Amino acid sequence: MVVNQQKNEVLWIGKDRPSDIIDSNDNVLNFADEIKALGIYTNGNLCWDKQAEFAINKGKKLVSSFKLLRKYLTKDQFLKAASAQFYGAVFYGSSVWFEQCKSRFKTRFKSLHFRLLRMACKDYGINNQIYTFTTLYFLNSSWLACFV
């Protein structure tokens, strides 16, 4: 196998890291503390702090963008756009990293979620139940219009 030594790094996951790794052409490959693979930041300890920070910062930018767009979109358009753009971007790959991230990050994600939800619906509690954004999106839009 031929690898470009300048472009390749090795992420060692685990405790007993060797001093160096040599490929088949006797080149020594560099170790990386963290890498971004397929859009997800990973480090050798499988700590997801950087990925959570990245997603939260992206979410803050999207919330401010949706704040500007809210007055130009109908409720149904806003729900569709926000569920497609916000959740697709912020929670990309979350099945891998979200459950293992720290509780302070989960609290910040929940805060972003409810800030966007308040933009869509001033009162998102219906019949003394608090609905999530995706639940509101899948409700019948004519029924939802009575409460929004």
Residue, then its C-alpha position, 0 to 999 in steps of 0.5 A: m500500500v502506498v500512502n502520502q506521508q504528509k497527508n496521513e496521520v494515525l489516531w491511536i485509540g487505547k492506552d499502549r501507544p507504540s513509539d512509531i508506526i512504519d508503513s510498507n514503504d518504511n515511512v514513519l507515520n505521524f500520530a494525531d491527538e484528534i482527527k476529523a473523519l466524515g465530519i466528526y471529531t474524534n480523539g484517542n480517548l473517545c472523548w467527544d468534547k470537541q465534536a459537541e463544541f463544534a455542533i453547539n457553535k454551528g447550532k448557535k449560528l443557525v439559531s441566529s439565522f433562523k431568527l432573521l428568517r422567521k418573519y418571512l416564513t409561515k409556521d409550516q415553512f419554518l418547521k420544515a426548514a428548521s427540522a431539515q437544516f438545524y437538526g441535520a447539521v447540529f445532530y449529524g452523526s449524533s448516534v455515535w457521540f451524543e450519548q457519551c457527551k458530558s451532561r453540560f453539553k446535553t444541557r446546552f443542546k437542549s437549550l438550543h433546541f428550545r430556543l428554536l422551538r420558541m421561535a416556531c411556537k411561542d407556547y410549545g406546551i399543548n394540553n399541559q404537555i411539552y412537545t419537542f420540535t420534531t413532534l410539532y413538525f409531524l403534527n397535522s399543520s391545520w391542528l397545529a395552527c390553532f395553537v401557534 
